[in-house]
Amino acid sequence: MFSRSPARHALLAGLLLTAGCLLAATAATTSEPSADQRAAFKQAYAAAQQGGDSWRSMATGLRDYPLYPYLQAAALEHDIQQTDRATVESYLQQYPDWIPAADLRRDFLLELARRQDWDSFLALYQPGLSDTLSCDALQAKLANGGALDFDKDLAPLWAKPNLPGACDPVLNAAHDQGLLTSARLWTRIDRAADAGQPGTIASLANWLPANDSATAQRFALALRDPASAATAAASWPDTSRNTQAVTLALSRLARRQSDTADSAWQQLQTRFSFSEPQRNQILHALALFHATDYDDGALARLIALAATAQTDASREWRVRVALAQQEWPAVLAAINAMPPSQQQNGEWRYFRARALAATGQTAQAQALYANLARETTFFGFLAADQLGQPYAICPRAPIDDPQQEQALLAQPSLQRAFELFAVDLPKLARREWARALDDADERTQVLAVELADARGWYDRAAFTLNHDEAMRYYTLRFPLASQDGVVAQAEQAGIDPAWAYGILRAESAWVSDARSGADARGLMQLVPATAELVAKRNGLNWGGGETLYDPAVNIELGTRYLAQVAERFNGAPWLASAAYNAGPNRADQWVAARSQLPPDLFIATIPFKETREYVARVMDFSVMYDWRLHGKAVPLSSRLSAIGQPYELPDATTVRRSIDCPPPAPVSAPAGATSTPQASP
């Protein structure tokens, strides 16, 4: 529930008393609904989701409740196949600007298309709702005897590499009208190839002449099975389109099997008339994916790439391979080969300093570290550790403006957002929040986040205050949420609470109903099967996968799983973070290959970009949460224990680094990278 400190409550009361009738009226409209109203709404909403009118008797006292229109919409959505146009139009007229009205319009249009009630469809249709409905509208046009105009009707859809099944009848009609010329078909095939859509290519190929159709199918094969395409290419004619398909196959094969791609390239490079850009594309892919495998000769391949074949990715991997070999002059040469804008990234500024120090250029290294240490980032903290300096954490103070808060609470869309959160409908709450704050200025955003934070809606800070100076509202962006038991559960599990907070923040950004494509759920993103094993191993109750959306359950199981993973890596939180993200077996493979590297170099040489950034983010967040918990922070370098060395868990006696807020760097100083929240949901 919403609460305030006594002093702040008194301030608000005083302002309301002196503001006169107008402000008193505003306050009256923004009073919190009662617990009884919320309980009644939940009961009625559950009934409405089952369809029919039984919800109405449960909602007799909710006519003035902010979410009342959601009830009828839920019932209509359930009964959509039996709903008539007049009922839907009545709802749309009564609540024209509501989110449920937009959803109902969209879903009823889909139902009308299923019924092929094209007159009703056109009466309710609005452009831009979805590709499916755009194609349904074209079907309605065809059903009424109209003809298609390619530029007017199809061009926007044609530019997309993949379309829903509702577009098939429209495309068939366009083909029958002669609108799908070979040139237009090839344009879309090229787009689909760039987007990796073999199904689209295969379907379009059927409309091409026989010879062109066979060539197009080779594009689809190059995407689906690049190894088979590379083998079959030995018998393909040397045409420009076939050469394009071979280029695609070899580039994709390099990603999967760099050695096999190498062999195929040796056989095919004189078989086809590759253009310079095509050769560069293939050589770039071969060099890049030999580098991610850390193969012998990978560094030489990257150095040998022509300037026209280099990209930010290849230049970056030139540094990573040199770091893996601890060839410090090669590290400096690789960073110097980057364009100036890329060199300004905090990671490369840090490793330039590391390389300068390793090659005896101490003064230059110290200057770079000093500049980077001003930044509140993973690499900024590492730079401060190199110098033994305090961490640069400069939080912005919350805004104290009760009158503007009350004005915000008077906004119906924000009222609905908070109320949807209060009745456990977070997905709908997030949609209302986005609408309420669309185009809002930073001050309004901060005040809205403060209101959300006071209600326990912690994820709003991560997704709202994620730009420019707003990122310095650290107390909002890194909430402690002690009622969820993170500290107590982490201590019981035998892990550092700051690290547990860091994992939680990186995994879900406090979105308690987050669910990934791999079915990882809740605050710490646990897969139900893993959570069940953890529960059994620790003698904890297991209530099924849905319980992972309960923050207390998720944190209890998540902290114990973290402890289990950490135990596998001598307690090292940074290695356990890598394993948490990529899987313990992957982490074992990387340790077996590069266990001799110091932790900062090891992290930089993790092959997966997602995992590299994840580990840095978790460790950065661990520092921030340690500061939130203690006012100081365990040095990041001490969290990065050497591989094979037991990690010493911090406790009350651990010396923590002090916090400072240095003056802004000179304007001419290089700008560093900024931390960004993990957008999971």
C-alpha positions in Angstrom: 0.0 0.0 0.0 0.9 3.6 -0.5 2.7 5.2 2.5 4.7 8.3 3.3 7.1 9.5 6.0 5.3 11.5 8.8 7.1 14.7 7.8 6.2 14.4 4.2 2.6 13.5 5.0 2.3 16.6 7.2 3.7 18.7 4.4 1.2 17.4 1.9 -1.6 17.9 4.4 -0.6 21.5 4.9 -0.5 22.2 1.2 -3.9 20.7 0.7 -5.4 22.8 3.5 -4.0 26.0 2.1 -4.7 25.3 -1.5 -8.4 25.9 -1.2 -11.4 24.2 -2.6 -9.9 23.4 -6.0 -7.1 21.4 -4.7 -9.3 19.7 -2.1 -11.6 18.6 -4.9 -8.6 17.2 -6.8 -7.5 15.3 -3.7 -11.0 13.9 -3.3 -10.9 12.4 -6.8 -7.5 10.8 -6.2 -8.2 9.0 -2.9 -7.2 5.4 -2.9 -9.9 2.8 -3.6 -10.7 0.6 -0.6 -9.6 -3.0 -0.1 -13.2 -4.1 -0.3 -13.5 -2.4 -3.7 -10.4 -4.1 -5.0 -11.5 -7.5 -3.7 -14.9 -7.0 -5.4 -13.2 -6.1 -8.6 -10.9 -9.1 -8.6 -13.9 -11.4 -8.1 -15.9 -9.7 -10.8 -13.0 -9.6 -13.2 -12.4 -13.4 -12.7 -16.1 -14.0 -13.5 -16.0 -11.6 -16.5 -13.1 -13.6 -18.0 -15.4 -16.6 -18.1 -17.9 -14.7 -20.2 -21.6 -14.0 -19.7 -23.2 -11.5 -17.4 -22.6 -13.1 -14.0 -19.9 -10.4 -13.3 -22.6 -7.7 -13.2 -24.1 -8.8 -9.9 -20.6 -8.8 -8.3 -19.9 -5.3 -9.6 -23.0 -3.5 -8.4 -20.9 -1.2 -6.1 -18.1 -0.6 -8.7 -19.8 1.8 -11.1 -17.4 4.6 -9.9 -14.4 2.3 -9.6 -11.6 3.4 -12.0 -11.4 0.0 -13.7 -15.1 -0.7 -14.1 -15.0 -0.7 -18.0 -12.4 -3.4 -17.9 -15.1 -5.8 -16.7 -17.4 -5.6 -19.6 -14.5 -5.7 -22.0 -13.2 -8.9 -20.5 -16.6 -10.6 -20.8 -17.0 -9.4 -24.4 -13.5 -10.7 -25.3 -14.4 -14.1 -23.9 -17.6 -14.2 -25.9 -16.2 -12.6 -29.0 -17.5 -15.3 -31.3 -21.0 -14.8 -30.1 -20.8 -11.0 -29.8 -22.7 -8.8 -32.3 -21.6 -5.6 -33.9 -24.1 -3.4 -32.1 -22.8 -4.4 -28.7 -19.2 -3.8 -29.7 -20.0 -0.4 -31.2 -21.8 0.6 -28.1 -18.8 -0.2 -26.0 -16.4 1.7 -28.4 -18.6 4.7 -28.3 -18.8 4.7 -24.6 -15.1 4.3 -24.0 -13.4 5.5 -27.2 -10.0 6.2 -25.8 -9.6 3.3 -23.5 -7.1 0.5 -24.0 -9.7 -2.2 -23.6 -11.7 -0.5 -26.4 -8.7 -0.7 -28.7 -8.2 -4.3 -27.9 -11.9 -5.1 -28.4 -11.9 -3.4 -31.8 -8.9 -5.3 -32.9 -10.1 -8.7 -31.7 -13.7 -8.2 -33.0 -12.3 -7.2 -36.4 -10.4 -10.5 -36.5 -13.6 -12.3 -35.6 -15.5 -10.5 -38.4 -12.8 -11.5 -40.8 -13.2 -15.1 -39.7 -17.0 -14.8 -40.3 -16.2 -13.0 -43.6 -18.7 -10.3 -42.6 -16.8 -7.8 -44.7 -19.4 -4.9 -44.5 -19.2 -4.9 -40.7 -15.4 -5.3 -40.9 -15.1 -2.2 -43.1 -17.4 -0.2 -40.8 -15.2 -0.8 -37.8 -11.8 -1.0 -39.5 -9.0 1.5 -38.8 -5.7 1.3 -40.6 -2.4 0.5 -38.9 -3.7 -2.0 -36.3 -1.7 -5.0 -37.6 -0.5 -6.6 -40.8 -3.1 -9.3 -40.4 -5.9 -6.7 -40.3 -4.4 -4.8 -43.2 -4.6 -7.9 -45.3 -8.1 -8.6 -44.0 -9.1 -5.2 -45.2 -7.7 -5.9 -48.6 -9.7 -9.2 -48.6 -12.8 -7.1 -47.8 -12.0 -4.9 -50.8 -11.6 -7.9 -53.1 -14.8 -9.4 -51.7 -16.7 -6.2 -52.7 -15.4 -6.5 -56.3 -12.4 -4.1 -56.0 -9.1 -4.5 -57.6 -5.7 -4.2 -56.0 -3.3 -1.4 -56.6 0.3 -2.4 -55.9 1.6 1.0 -54.9 -1.4 1.9 -52.8 -2.4 -1.4 -51.3 0.6 -3.8 -51.3 3.9 -1.7 -51.3 4.0 -1.3 -47.4 3.3 -5.0 -46.9 5.7 -6.1 -49.7 8.6 -4.3 -47.9 8.3 -6.7 -45.0 10.3 -10.0 -45.1 7.5 -12.0 -43.4 3.8 -11.7 -43.5 0.9 -13.5 -41.6 -1.2 -16.2 -43.2 -4.1 -13.7 -43.6 -2.1 -12.1 -46.4 -1.9 -15.3 -48.5 -5.3 -14.8 -50.3 -4.3 -11.2 -51.0 -0.9 -12.1 -52.5 -2.6 -14.8 -54.6 -5.0 -12.3 -55.9 -2.1 -9.9 -56.6 -0.4 -12.6 -58.5 -3.5 -13.4 -60.5 -3.8 -9.7 -61.4 -0.2 -9.8 -62.7 1.1 -7.4 -60.1 3.9 -9.7 -58.8 6.5 -9.2 -61.5 9.8 -11.0 -61.4 11.5 -7.8 -60.4 9.1 -7.3 -57.5 9.5 -10.9 -56.4 13.3 -10.7 -56.4 13.1 -7.5 -54.4 11.2 -9.2 -51.7 13.3 -12.4 -51.9 16.4 -10.2 -51.2 14.7 -8.6 -48.2 13.7 -12.1 -46.9 17.3 -13.3 -47.4 18.7 -10.4 -45.4 16.2 -11.1 -42.6 16.8 -14.9 -42.6 13.3 -15.9 -43.8 13.7 -19.1 -45.9 9.9 -19.8 -45.8 9.1 -16.5 -47.4 11.6 -17.2 -50.2 10.4 -20.7 -50.8 6.8 -19.5 -51.3 7.7 -16.6 -53.5 9.9 -18.9 -55.7 6.9 -20.7 -56.9 5.8 -17.6 -58.8 9.0 -17.2 -60.7 9.9 -18.8 -64.0 11.4 -22.3 -63.7 15.1 -21.3 -63.9 14.6 -18.4 -61.5 12.6 -20.5 -59.2 15.4 -23.0 -58.8 17.8 -20.2 -58.1 15.5 -18.7 -55.5 15.2 -22.1 -53.8 19.0 -22.0 -53.5 18.7 -18.9 -51.3 16.2 -20.7 -49.1 18.6 -23.7 -48.8 21.5 -21.3 -48.0 19.5 -20.1 -45.0 18.1 -23.4 -43.9 21.1 -25.6 -44.4 24.2 -23.6 -45.4 26.5 -26.7 -45.3 24.3 -28.5 -47.9 24.1 -25.4 -50.0 27.9 -25.0 -50.0 28.3 -28.6 -51.1 25.6 -28.4 -53.8 27.1 -25.1 -55.1 29.9 -27.0 -56.8 27.4 -27.8 -59.6 25.6 -24.5 -59.7 26.1 -22.3 -62.8 28.2 -19.2 -62.2 25.5 -16.5 -62.4 25.1 -13.4 -60.3 22.1 -14.7 -58.4 23.8 -18.1 -57.7 26.9 -16.2 -56.5 24.7 -14.2 -54.2 23.3 -17.5 -52.8 26.8 -18.9 -52.3 27.9 -15.8 -50.5 24.9 -16.1 -48.2 25.6 -19.9 -47.5 29.3 -19.4 -46.8 28.6 -16.4 -44.5 26.1 -18.4 -42.5 28.2 -21.6 -42.5 31.1 -19.6 -41.0 28.9 -18.8 -38.0 28.1 -22.5 -37.4 31.2 -24.3 -38.6 34.1 -22.0 -39.4 36.5 -24.8 -40.5 33.9 -26.3 -42.8 33.2 -22.9 -44.3 37.0 -22.4 -44.8 37.2 -25.6 -46.8 34.1 -24.7 -48.9 35.6 -21.3 -49.6 38.8 -22.8 -50.9 36.8 -24.8 -53.4 34.4 -22.2 -54.5 36.3 -18.9 -54.5 37.5 -19.5 -58.1 34.3 -21.3 -59.1 32.2 -18.1 -59.0 32.7 -14.5 -60.0 32.5 -13.0 -56.6 32.4 -9.2 -56.4 34.7 -7.4 -54.0 31.9 -6.8 -51.5 30.9 -10.4 -51.6 34.5 -11.6 -51.0 34.8 -9.1 -48.2 31.5 -10.4 -46.7 32.8 -14.0 -46.7 36.3 -13.2 -45.5 34.8 -11.1 -42.7 32.6 -13.9 -41.6 35.4 -16.4 -41.7 37.8 -14.1 -39.7 35.1 -13.2 -37.2 33.9 -16.7 -36.3 37.4 -18.1 -36.2 38.0 -15.4 -33.7 35.0 -16.2 -31.6 36.3 -19.8 -31.5 39.8 -18.4 -30.6 41.4 -20.6 -33.3 45.0 -20.4 -34.1 45.7 -17.7 -36.6 42.5 -15.8 -35.7 44.4 -12.6 -34.9 46.3 -12.8 -38.1 43.1 -13.2 -40.1 41.5 -10.2 -38.5 44.6 -8.0 -39.0 44.8 -9.1 -42.7 41.2 -8.1 -43.4 41.1 -5.3 -46.0 39.9 -2.0 -44.7 36.7 -2.3 -46.7 36.0 -5.7 -45.1 36.3 -4.5 -41.5 33.4 -3.7 -39.2 33.1 -2.6 -35.6 32.6 -6.3 -34.8 35.8 -7.4 -36.5 37.8 -4.6 -34.9 36.3 -5.4 -31.5 37.2 -9.1 -31.9 40.8 -8.2 -32.9 41.1 -6.7 -29.4 39.4 -9.6 -27.7 41.7 -12.2 -29.4 44.8 -10.1 -28.4 43.5 -9.9 -24.8 43.0 -13.7 -24.8 46.7 -14.0 -25.8 47.7 -11.2 -23.4 49.7 -9.7 -26.3 49.6 -6.1 -25.0 51.2 -4.4 -27.9 48.7 -6.2 -30.2 45.9 -4.9 -27.9 47.1 -1.3 -28.3 47.5 -1.7 -32.1 43.9 -3.2 -32.3 42.4 -0.4 -30.3 44.3 2.2 -32.3 42.8 0.6 -35.5 39.3 1.4 -34.3 37.6 4.6 -35.4 37.6 7.4 -32.7 34.0 6.9 -31.8 34.5 3.2 -31.1 37.7 3.9 -29.1 35.6 6.1 -26.7 33.7 3.1 -25.4 34.4 2.5 -21.7 35.6 -1.0 -22.3 38.3 0.0 -24.8 39.4 2.9 -22.8 39.9 0.6 -19.8 41.8 -2.0 -21.8 43.9 0.7 -23.5 44.9 1.7 -19.9 45.6 -1.9 -19.0 47.8 -2.3 -22.1 49.6 0.9 -21.5 50.4 -0.1 -17.9 51.5 -3.6 -19.1 53.9 -2.0 -21.6 55.5 0.4 -19.0 53.6 3.5 -20.0 52.4 4.1 -16.5 51.7 7.8 -16.6 49.4 7.5 -19.6 47.6 4.6 -18.0 47.0 6.5 -14.8 45.6 9.4 -16.7 43.1 7.1 -18.5 42.1 5.3 -15.4 41.6 8.6 -13.6 39.2 9.9 -16.3 37.3 6.6 -16.5 37.0 6.3 -12.7 34.6 9.3 -12.8 32.0 7.1 -14.4 29.4 4.9 -12.5 29.9 1.8 -14.7 31.6 -1.6 -14.5 34.7 -0.3 -16.2 34.6 2.9 -14.1 34.7 0.9 -10.9 37.5 -1.3 -12.2 39.5 1.9 -13.1 38.9 3.3 -9.6 40.2 0.0 -8.2 43.4 0.4 -10.2 44.0 3.7 -8.6 42.6 2.8 -5.1 40.1 5.7 -5.4 36.6 6.1 -4.1 33.8 5.1 -6.4 32.1 7.9 -8.3 28.4 7.6 -7.4 26.5 10.9 -7.7 22.9 10.2 -6.9 20.2 12.7 -7.7 17.8 13.5 -4.8 14.2 12.6 -5.2 11.8 15.4 -6.2 9.6 16.6 -3.4 6.5 18.1 -4.9 3.3 16.8 -3.3 1.1 19.2 -5.3 2.3 18.0 -8.6 2.1 14.4 -7.4 -1.6 15.0 -6.6 -2.0 16.5 -10.1 -0.5 13.3 -11.6 -2.8 11.1 -9.5 -5.7 13.0 -10.9 -4.8 11.8 -14.4 -7.3 9.0 -15.2 -4.7 6.9 -17.2 -2.2 7.0 -14.3 -5.0 6.2 -11.8 -5.8 3.2 -13.9 -2.2 2.1 -14.1 -1.8 2.2 -10.3 -5.1 0.5 -9.7 -4.3 -2.3 -12.3 -1.1 -2.9 -10.4 -2.9 -3.0 -7.1 -5.3 -5.7 -8.3 -2.5 -7.8 -9.8 -2.9 -7.1 -13.5 0.7 -5.8 -14.2 0.7 -6.3 -18.0 -2.4 -4.0 -18.3 -0.9 -1.7 -15.7 2.3 -1.3 -17.8 0.2 -0.4 -20.9 -1.7 2.3 -19.0 1.5 3.6 -17.6 3.0 4.0 -21.0 0.0 5.9 -22.3 -0.1 8.1 -19.2 3.6 9.2 -19.6 3.8 9.3 -23.3 5.8 12.5 -24.1 6.0 13.4 -20.4 9.0 15.5 -19.4 11.7 14.2 -17.0 10.3 15.8 -13.9 6.9 14.3 -14.5 8.5 10.9 -15.1 10.5 11.1 -11.9 7.4 12.0 -9.8 5.4 9.2 -11.4 8.2 6.8 -10.6 8.3 8.0 -7.0 4.6 7.3 -6.7 5.0 3.9 -8.2 8.0 3.1 -5.9 5.9 4.0 -2.9 3.4 1.5 -4.0 5.9 -1.3 -4.4 5.9 -1.1 -8.2 9.6 -1.1 -8.5 10.1 -1.9 -12.2 8.9 1.5 -13.4 12.2 3.1 -12.5 14.3 0.8 -14.6 12.1 1.3 -17.7 11.3 5.0 -17.3 14.5 6.5 -15.8 16.8 5.0 -18.4 18.2 8.0 -20.2 20.7 10.8 -19.7 20.8 12.4 -16.2 17.6 10.6 -15.1 19.7 7.4 -14.7 21.3 9.1 -11.6 18.1 8.5 -9.6 19.9 5.5 -8.1 17.7 5.0 -5.1 14.7 4.6 -7.4 16.6 2.6 -10.1 18.1 0.2 -7.5 15.3 -0.4 -5.0 15.9 -2.6 -1.9 12.4 -3.9 -1.5 13.2 -5.5 1.8 9.7 -6.9 2.2 10.6 -9.5 -0.5 13.3 -11.0 1.7 16.3 -10.7 -0.6 18.8 -10.0 2.2 17.5 -12.7 4.5 17.2 -15.3 1.8 20.6 -14.6 0.4 22.2 -14.8 3.8 20.4 -18.1 4.5 21.6 -19.4 1.1 25.2 -18.3 1.9 25.6 -15.7 -0.8 26.2 -12.0 -0.9 22.9 -10.1 -0.8 24.3 -7.4 -3.0 25.1 -10.0 -5.7 21.6 -11.5 -5.3 20.1 -8.1 -5.9 22.4 -7.6 -8.9 21.2 -10.8 -10.5 17.6 -10.0 -9.8 17.9 -6.5 -11.2 19.7 -7.8 -14.4 17.3 -10.7 -14.9 14.0 -9.0 -14.6 14.5 -5.3 -13.6 11.9 -6.1 -10.9 9.2 -7.2 -13.3 7.6 -9.9 -11.1 5.6 -11.5 -13.9 8.5 -11.6 -16.4 8.6 -14.7 -18.6 11.2 -15.5 -21.2 11.0 -17.5 -24.4 12.7 -20.3 -22.5 9.9 -20.2 -19.9 12.1 -18.6 -17.2 9.8 -16.9 -14.8 9.6 -14.2 -12.2 12.1 -11.9 -10.6 15.2 -14.2 -10.8 14.0 -15.9 -14.1 13.9 -19.5 -13.0 12.7 -22.3 -15.3 10.1 -24.4 -13.5 12.0 -27.6 -13.9 15.2 -26.1 -12.4 13.1 -24.5 -9.6 11.6 -27.8 -8.7 15.0 -29.5 -8.4 16.3 -26.7 -6.3 13.2 -27.0 -4.0 13.7 -30.7 -3.6 17.4 -30.3 -2.9 16.8 -27.7 -0.2 13.7 -29.3 1.3 11.5 -26.4 0.3 7.9 -26.6 -0.7 7.2 -26.6 -4.4 3.8 -25.4 -5.6 4.3 -25.5 -9.3 5.6 -23.1 -12.0 2.9 -20.4 -11.3 4.3 -19.9 -7.8 7.5 -18.4 -9.4 5.5 -15.2 -10.0 5.3 -14.8 -6.2 8.3 -12.7 -5.4 8.9 -14.4 -2.0 8.9 -17.9 -3.6 11.0 -16.8 -6.5 13.7 -15.2 -4.3 13.8 -18.1 -1.9 14.4 -20.6 -4.8 16.5 -18.2 -6.8 19.0 -17.4 -4.1 19.5 -21.1 -3.4 20.0 -21.8 -7.1 22.6 -19.0 -7.2 24.4 -20.6 -4.2 24.4 -24.0 -6.0 25.9 -22.5 -9.2 28.5 -20.4 -7.2 29.6 -23.6 -5.3 30.5 -25.1 -8.7 32.9 -22.2 -9.3 34.5 -21.8 -5.9 31.9 -19.2 -4.9 33.1 -16.7 -7.5 30.1 -14.5 -8.2 31.3 -13.3 -11.5 31.8 -16.8 -12.9 28.5 -17.9 -11.4 26.9 -15.0 -13.1 28.2 -16.2 -16.4 27.0 -19.7 -15.7 23.6 -18.4 -14.6 23.2 -16.6 -18.0 24.8 -19.1 -20.4 24.6 -22.3 -18.5 27.1 -24.1 -16.2 28.4 -26.3 -19.0 29.3 -23.4 -21.2 31.1 -21.7 -18.4 33.0 -24.9 -17.7 34.1 -24.9 -21.4 35.3 -21.3 -21.2 37.2 -22.0 -17.9 38.9 -25.1 -19.5 40.0 -23.0 -22.4 41.2 -19.8 -20.7 41.5 -20.4 -17.0 44.9 -18.6 -17.0 43.4 -15.3 -17.7 42.7 -12.6 -15.0 39.0 -12.2 -14.5 38.7 -8.9 -16.3 40.3 -10.4 -19.4 38.3 -13.5 -19.1 35.0 -11.6 -19.1 36.2 -9.6 -22.1 36.9 -12.9 -24.0 33.5 -14.6 -23.3 32.4 -15.6 -26.8 28.7 -14.6 -26.3 28.0 -10.8 -26.3 24.9 -11.3 -24.2 26.9 -13.1 -21.5 29.8 -10.7 -21.5 27.5 -7.7 -21.0 25.4 -9.7 -18.5 28.4 -10.4 -16.3 29.5 -6.8 -16.4 26.0 -5.6 -15.7 25.5 -7.9 -12.7 28.8 -6.9 -11.2 28.1 -3.3 -11.8 24.7 -3.7 -10.1 26.3 -5.6 -7.2 28.4 -2.5 -6.4 25.4 -0.3 -6.6 23.4 -2.5 -4.3 26.3 -2.9 -1.9 26.3 0.9 -1.7 22.5 1.0 -1.2 22.8 -1.5 1.7 26.0 -0.2 3.4 26.7 3.3 2.1 30.0 1.9 0.8 30.9 -0.9 -1.5 33.1 -4.0 -1.6 35.8 -3.3 -4.2 34.7 -4.7 -7.5 38.2 -6.2 -8.0 37.8 -8.3 -4.9 34.5 -9.7 -6.3 36.5 -10.8 -9.3 38.4 -13.6 -7.6 40.9 -15.5 -9.7 39.7 -18.7 -11.4 40.3 -21.7 -9.0 40.8 -19.4 -6.0 38.1 -19.7 -3.2 35.9 -16.6 -3.0 35.8 -14.9 0.4 32.2 -13.9 1.1 32.0 -10.3 2.4 30.7 -9.7 5.9 30.4 -7.0 8.5 34.2 -6.8 8.9 35.0 -6.5 5.1 36.6 -3.2 4.2 34.4 -1.4 1.7 35.4 1.3 -0.7 34.1 4.8 0.1 31.9 6.8 -2.3 32.6 10.2 -3.7 31.0 12.5 -6.2 33.8 14.1 -8.3 33.3 17.3 -10.3 32.4 16.8 -13.9 35.2 15.9 -16.3 36.5 18.5 -18.6 34.4 18.9 -21.8 37.3 17.6 -23.9 37.5 14.3 -22.0 36.2 11.2 -23.8 32.7 10.1 -23.0 32.2 6.7 -21.6 29.5 4.1 -21.8 26.6 4.3 -19.5 24.9 1.5 -17.6 21.5 0.5 -18.9 18.7 -1.6 -17.4 18.0 -5.1 -18.6 14.6 -5.0 -20.5 13.5 -8.7 -19.9 10.0 -8.6 -20.2 
